[in-house]
Amino acid sequence: MNKLEVPGKFDRAARGYDLLVGLNPGYHQALRRSAHALGLRPGMRVLDLGCGTGASTAALLTAAPGVEVVAVDASAGMIARAKEKQWPSRVRFVHSRAEDVDEGEFDAVFAAYLVRNLPEPDATLARIRELLKPGGTLVLHEYSVRDSPISTAVWTALCGFVVPMGWLVTGDRSLYTYLWRSVMDFDGATDLRNRLRRNGFTAVRSAPVPGMQLGVVHTFRGQAPAARTPEEQR
């Protein structure tokens, strides 16, 4: 499946998406753990990229209840599902591709399961850096297994459950087959840290998320430079 087709696939999967993630033990706890890595404080402005039906948005509000969140997703179906839920007035949902976001500056950016699905990840990461205030923080919550044969085997075993369940709930096997393959093909943790550095992020580090998916899901953290380059100031 072409990555440009992914938002449309999520449109069709949106109604069953919350049910599927609810069957994943530790899914929401893992998101909350990565959200805490942003070091949020009340009053901060946060961009939630690839928000889906709002699970990552809820994790951000748990990490710091007083933050303002602009939640963005390229899937109209996922955004519509998120908007059906009850949210504080400081949360706003926007239908947009990540690379097209034009919502001003942010203190922090959270992107859960996003970078792997981007047609041009480097261009989008560079755009994220531009959206961050100097010294602002980016956290990626992402699958990454290529550095470890054990993690690769664990992921494939997990997908022996995920793919048929996704097919059963949504009637579409292709999205969940794509999920398995896209993780297998994606950066290892070392490569993703290097990708962040290449795109201008500093103080880059990562750690596997504890729990059932140890070694499969990781928290990646980086910061925008403390000062803008002359080109970014123009």
C-alpha positions in Angstrom: 0.0 0.0 0.0 1.3 3.4 -1.0 1.8 5.8 2.0 -0.3 8.4 0.3 -3.2 6.0 0.7 -2.8 5.6 4.4 -5.1 8.5 5.5 -8.0 7.1 3.4 -7.5 3.7 4.9 -7.8 5.2 8.4 -11.0 7.0 7.3 -12.6 3.6 6.8 -11.1 2.1 10.0 -12.0 5.1 12.3 -15.2 3.6 13.7 -13.5 0.5 15.0 -10.2 2.0 15.9 -10.9 2.6 19.6 -12.1 -0.9 20.0 -8.9 -2.3 18.5 -6.5 -0.2 20.6 -8.6 -1.1 23.7 -7.7 -4.7 23.1 -4.0 -3.8 23.2 -2.8 -4.1 26.8 -0.8 -1.1 27.9 -1.5 1.0 24.8 -2.8 4.1 26.7 -0.3 3.7 29.5 2.5 3.7 27.0 1.2 6.9 25.4 1.0 8.6 28.8 4.6 7.6 29.5 5.9 9.2 26.3 3.7 12.3 26.8 5.3 12.8 30.2 8.7 12.9 28.5 7.8 16.3 27.0 8.1 17.9 30.4 4.9 19.8 30.0 3.7 22.6 32.2 0.3 24.2 32.4 -0.1 27.0 29.9 2.2 25.4 27.3 1.0 25.2 23.7 1.3 21.6 22.3 0.9 20.2 18.8 -0.4 16.7 18.7 0.5 15.4 15.3 -1.2 12.2 14.0 -3.8 12.5 16.8 -6.1 9.8 15.4 -9.2 9.5 17.4 -7.7 11.3 20.4 -5.8 8.7 22.4 -2.6 10.8 22.2 -4.5 14.0 23.0 -5.9 12.4 26.2 -2.4 11.3 27.1 -1.1 14.9 26.8 -3.9 16.2 29.0 -3.1 13.6 31.6 0.6 14.7 31.5 -0.3 18.3 32.1 -4.0 19.2 32.5 -3.5 22.9 31.8 -1.9 22.7 28.4 -3.4 24.0 25.1 -3.5 21.3 22.5 -3.9 21.6 18.7 -4.5 18.0 17.6 -3.9 17.3 13.9 -4.5 14.3 11.6 -4.6 13.7 7.9 -7.6 11.3 8.2 -10.9 13.1 8.1 -12.6 10.0 9.6 -10.3 9.9 12.6 -10.7 13.6 13.2 -14.5 13.2 13.0 -14.4 10.4 15.5 -12.2 12.4 17.9 -14.5 15.4 17.8 -17.4 13.2 18.9 -15.8 12.9 22.3 -15.9 15.4 25.2 -12.9 17.7 25.4 -11.9 20.8 27.3 -12.2 24.1 25.5 -8.4 24.4 25.2 -8.3 21.4 22.8 -8.9 21.9 19.1 -8.9 19.3 16.3 -7.6 20.2 12.8 -7.8 18.1 9.6 -4.5 18.5 7.9 -1.4 16.7 6.7 1.5 17.0 9.2 3.7 18.8 6.6 0.9 21.4 5.9 0.3 22.5 9.5 0.2 26.3 9.8 -1.0 27.0 13.4 1.8 29.2 14.7 4.5 28.3 17.2 4.5 25.6 19.8 6.3 24.8 23.1 6.2 21.1 22.3 5.2 18.6 19.6 4.0 15.1 20.3 3.8 12.6 17.4 2.6 9.1 18.1 2.9 6.4 15.4 3.3 9.1 12.8 6.8 9.3 11.3 6.7 5.7 10.0 3.6 6.6 7.9 4.9 9.8 6.3 5.7 9.9 2.6 8.6 12.3 3.3 9.6 12.0 6.9 12.7 14.3 6.6 10.8 17.2 5.2 8.1 16.8 7.9 10.6 16.6 10.7 12.3 19.8 9.3 8.9 21.5 9.3 8.2 20.3 12.9 11.5 21.9 13.9 10.3 25.2 12.4 7.0 25.0 14.3 8.8 24.6 17.6 9.9 27.6 19.6 13.6 27.8 20.2 14.5 25.1 22.8 11.1 23.4 22.3 10.7 19.7 22.7 9.7 17.0 20.2 8.7 13.5 21.4 8.0 10.7 19.0 6.2 7.6 20.3 7.0 5.1 17.6 7.5 1.4 16.7 11.1 0.5 15.9 12.3 -3.0 15.7 15.1 -3.3 13.1 18.0 -3.0 15.6 16.9 -6.2 17.3 16.1 -9.7 15.9 14.2 -10.4 19.2 12.1 -7.3 18.9 11.4 -8.1 15.2 10.2 -11.6 16.2 8.0 -10.1 19.0 6.4 -7.7 16.6 5.6 -10.4 14.1 4.1 -12.5 16.8 1.9 -9.6 18.0 0.8 -9.0 14.4 -0.5 -12.6 14.4 -3.2 -11.2 16.6 -3.4 -7.6 15.3 -3.9 -8.4 11.6 -6.9 -10.8 12.0 -8.5 -8.7 14.7 -8.2 -5.5 12.5 -9.7 -7.5 9.6 -12.6 -8.7 11.8 -13.4 -5.3 13.2 -13.0 -3.2 10.0 -13.4 -5.6 7.2 -10.1 -4.4 5.7 -7.1 -6.6 6.0 -4.8 -4.3 4.0 -4.3 -1.6 6.6 -3.2 -4.0 9.2 -0.9 -6.0 6.9 0.6 -2.6 6.0 1.0 -1.9 9.7 3.1 -5.1 10.1 5.2 -4.4 7.0 5.7 -0.7 7.6 7.2 -1.4 11.1 9.5 -4.1 9.7 10.8 -1.7 7.0 11.1 1.4 9.3 14.2 2.9 10.9 15.8 1.1 13.8 16.2 3.2 17.0 19.7 4.2 16.1 18.7 5.3 12.6 15.7 7.3 13.8 17.9 9.1 16.4 20.3 10.0 13.6 17.4 11.1 11.4 16.3 13.6 14.1 19.9 14.9 14.4 20.1 15.3 10.6 17.0 17.4 10.7 18.3 19.9 13.2 17.3 18.4 16.6 19.6 18.4 19.5 19.9 16.5 22.8 18.4 13.4 21.0 17.8 10.3 23.0 15.5 7.3 23.1 14.3 4.6 25.4 12.1 1.5 24.9 8.7 1.7 26.5 8.3 -0.9 29.3 5.6 -3.5 29.2 4.3 -6.1 26.8 5.8 -4.3 23.8 9.3 -3.8 25.3 11.7 -3.3 22.5 8.9 -2.7 20.0 7.7 0.8 21.0 10.1 3.5 21.9 10.1 7.1 23.2 12.3 9.4 21.1 13.1 12.9 22.4 14.8 15.8 20.8 14.9 19.6 21.1 14.8 22.5 18.6 18.0 24.6 18.8 18.0 27.3 21.4 18.3 29.9 18.6 16.9 30.1 15.1 19.2 30.0 12.0 19.3 33.2 9.9 17.2 31.4 7.2 14.5 30.5 9.8 14.3 34.1 11.1 13.4 35.4 7.6 
